[in-house]
Amino acid sequence: MAGVLDSVNQRTQLVGQNRLELLLFKLSDSQIYGINVFKVREVLQCPPLTTLPKLHPSMRGIAHIRGQTISIIDMNLATGGQPIEDLETRFIIITEYNRSVQAFLVGSVERIININWENILPPPNGVGRSNYLTAVTELEGSLIEVLDVEKILDEISPIATDVAVDVIDRTIQEKMSNKKILIADDSMVARRQIERALSALGIDCDMVKDGKEALVLLKSISKTQPVTDKYALMISDVEMPEMDGYTLTAEVKADQDLAGLHIILHTSLSGIFNQAMVEKVGADDFIAKFNPDELAVAVQKVINLQTNISEK
């Protein structure tokens, strides 16, 4: 298993093809879970852990790995289950989310699968707001659950969402001319973070939960008015059920009625993302999650540029 992820950084050919690779794992029972390979740095046998006082209940300790101190989060505890036992036989999945590195303790690591985002579906209706699912899919008759890692991390170590006062341009609200910003993100936590940051700028936004929903909405609007009359820009996550952000961007830029919409890709794929991916699908900008000041600066820059162009 130590070498199973050696070629992670070579997997960028999936970009723009609406495909992803999932690393499958189990916690304490037979249920199979998945995590995007792009977010995984390494998989290791669980090392000896050092406990510290006043750790979050879901954190089992810290480990020193390749010169770095990494927090070890028990994925089963974090999602409401019991502690994973027999640590010496378990694995940790070292990941990079939202500019931070952490490891998740899991029961076992299975294999990597290549799957189309169209086969990754939103959680079924009725699971409730308290669930930790961001998507589900099926493989060989078994249900695979994709966990909302951003929600788990936000509960353990919440990210600041307030925009610094000296970053806010007080003229932006007036310059929006009743326009909104479209947000596409499958994570409820991420949508809430973005909405809070934009509200500090006096900006209203519309929210959709995946790329397919965003594309359908934009095409519907374009039948009656230019989409740029309604939306100043779109901020899109990359990982989303049914249609990912790369494919959404490529579809928008290929449609002459939508191509003028400014698109910012906003993703927790910070550790292995590169500019070539942005250029490949035609996105206008990329911001790693989540820094409210950086997001505010990027949005205000677009709006100010659009205002200057319209005034000429």
N, C-alpha and C positions, 0 to 999 in steps of 0.2 A: 504493500500500500504506500510505502514511503515514496515510490517513484511514480505513482499514478497521476500526479499533477505536474510532471516535469515540463509538459508542453503547453501549459495554460496560456502563456504569453504568445503562442503561435496560433491561437484559436480565433484570431480576429477576422478570419475569412467568413465567419458567421454574420458579421455586421451587415445590416441592410437586407438580409435574407429572411427576416422574421423567424430566426431559429435561435435556439440557445442550448447550452449543455448544462445539465443538472447533475450535481453530485448527490447521490442518494445515501441516506443514513437512517438508522433507527435509534430510538431513545431507550425505553424500558420495556416495550412490548413489540408486537409484530407490525405496527403501523410504520409505513415508509414515508419519509420526508425528503424534500429536495432543497438544495441551495445552488444558486448560479455559480458555475465554475469560475466565472470572471471575478467573483468576490473572494475566492479562496486563494490564500497564499501557500498553504501547506497542510498536510494531514499527518499527524504523528500519534504514536502510542502515548497515552497520557503520562506525562512526566511527574516526578514528585512535586507536590504542591506545598506552598508555604501559606499558612493562614495568617491573616492580619485582623486586628480588632476593628470592630464597627464596619465590616464589609456588608454590602447588600446581601440579603438572605440568599439570593440566587447565585452569588459568586462563591465558588468553592475555594478560591485562593489565587495565588499568583505563581507564575513559573518564569524562570530565566531561560530564554530560548534564543540562541544565536546572538547573544549580547544585548537582548532586549527583554525588559520586564513586561509580561503580558498577563492581563486579567483572564481568569478562567471562569466562564459562566456555564453553569449547569443548565442546559437547554430544557431538560425535563422540569426542573424546579421553576424556571422562568416562565413556563407555560402552564403552571398550576399542578404539576405532577409531583411525584416523590423524588428524593435525591437518587441519583444514579450511584449504584453500589459497585464494589470491586474495581476501584479505579485503575489498578495495575493492568487490567485486561481491557480497558476502555480506550477511546480515541479522543483527540481534540482536533477540531477543524479551525485553523487559524485564518481569520478573515480580515478584510479591510472594508469598513463601512464608514461613510461620513467622516473621512479624514482621520479615523482612529483604527488602531489594530487591537483585536481582541480574539479570544479563542472560545469556542463552544465545546463543552464536554458532551459527548454523545455515546450511546451504547455500542454501536457498531457502524462501520462505514461499508457500504455495499459496492456500488459501481457508478460509473458516469454514463449518462444516456444523452443522446442528441435528439431534440424534439422540436416540433414547430410550435411557435407561440399561439397559433390558431387552436392548438389542442390544449393550451393552458387556459382554464376558464376561471372566472371570478368565483368566490365561495358561494354556495347555494344560499338562496334567501332563507331567512329564519335562523341562521347560526348566531345572530346577535352581534352587538357592537363589541362585546367583551372577548370575542374569539381572537385567536392569533393567526388566522389564515389570511393570506393575501391572494392565494390562487389554489386550484386543484387540477389534477390531470389523472389520466388512467394509463397504466402500463401492464400489459399481460394480465388483465383482469383485476389488477390491484389498484386501489386509489392512492395517489401520491399527493401529499399535502405540502404546499410551499408556504413556509411560515413568514409572517410579517416581522422580519428581524428589526426593522426600524422602530416598530412599536415596542418590541422587547427591550431594545437599547434605551428607548426614551423612558421606559418605566424604571430602568436601573440607574441611568445617568442622563436626565433630561437635558436637551440642548437649549441654550438661550435663544429665544426667538425675537427679542426686542431689538429694533434698529436704533443705533446710536443717534442721538439728537443732532449731532453735527454732520451726519450723513444725509439727513432728510432735506430735500429741495422743496421748499414750501410753495413753489410755483407749479409743481407737477400736476396737482389735482386740477388746476385750471386748464393746463395744457392738454389734458386727456380729452377734452371736448365730449364728455359723456361716453367715452369709450370704456371698455373693460379689458381685462386680461384673461385669457383662457388658460386654465390649469388642467393638465392631464397627468394624473398620478394615481396608482392603485392603492397606495398606502394612506389610510385615514390620518395617521399621524403626520405624514409629509404634507398632505393637503392643508391640515390645520396650521402647520408651521409656516407655509408659504402665505396663506391667507392672513395670518397675523402680521407678517412682515409687510405685506402690501397694504393692509389697512392702516399701518402707521404712515404710509405715504398718501393716504386719502384715496386709494384706488380700489374700485370694486372688481370682483372677479367671478367668473363662472367656473364650476368644477365638473370634470368628468373623470371616470375611474379607469379608463384605458384608451389606447390609441384608436381602436375601432370606433368607440363612442365619439371621440373627438373628430375623427374624419367624417363620420355621418353628420354630425352637427355642422361642421364647416361647409360641407357640400349643400346642406339644406339652406343655410344662410345665403350662400352664393347665388341661389336661384332668385333671390329677391333684392339683394344688395351686395356691394363689395364687402368681403369679410373684413377688410381693413377699415371699413367705416364703423364696424361694431367692436373689433378687437385691435388694440394697439400692438399686441404681440401674443405669442403662445409660449408658455413654459411647460416643457414636457419631461417627464421621467423617461428613462430608457426601458427599464424592466416593467412590462405591463402585460396582463393576460390578453389573449386574442390578437393583439397587434402591438408590437413593441415601439418604442419611441424612434428608433432608427427608421423602421419601415413607415411609420406615420410621417416622419419628416420627408422621406423620399417621395411618398405619395402626394403630400402637399406641394412640394416643390415641382413635381411633374405635372400638376394640374394648373393650367393657365389662369383659372379663376381664383386659385388659392396661393399661387407661388409668391405673391407679394407680401405674405404674412411673415413677419419676423419671428424666428423660432430660436428659443434658448433651450438647449438640452440641460437638464438639471438632475444629476444622478449621483448615487452613492458609489458608483463604480470609479472611485477616484484613484485607486492605486494603480490600475492597469489601463486606464483610458489614455488615448493619445489623439493628437490633433488630426491625424489621418482619418480617424473614424468620423469626425465632424465633417471634414471636407468630402468624404465619400458620399454621405447622404445629403449634403447641402445645407446643414444647419448653419445658422448665423453666429451662434456662440455656444459655449459650454461653460457650466459652472458646477463644481463639485459640491454636493450637499455637505452640511448645511451651514451657511454663514449668512445671517440676515443682512449684514452690512454689504457684503459682496453682491447679494441678490438685489438689494435696493439700488446700489450704484449701477449695476448692469441695466436694470429696468429704466431708471431715470435717464441713463445715457441714450437708450433707444428712443424714449419719448422726446427728449430734447432734440435729438437729431431729426426725428420726424417733424417736429415743430419748425425747425429751421428750414427744412426742405419745403414745407408747405407755405412758408412765408416769403419764399423767393419768387 
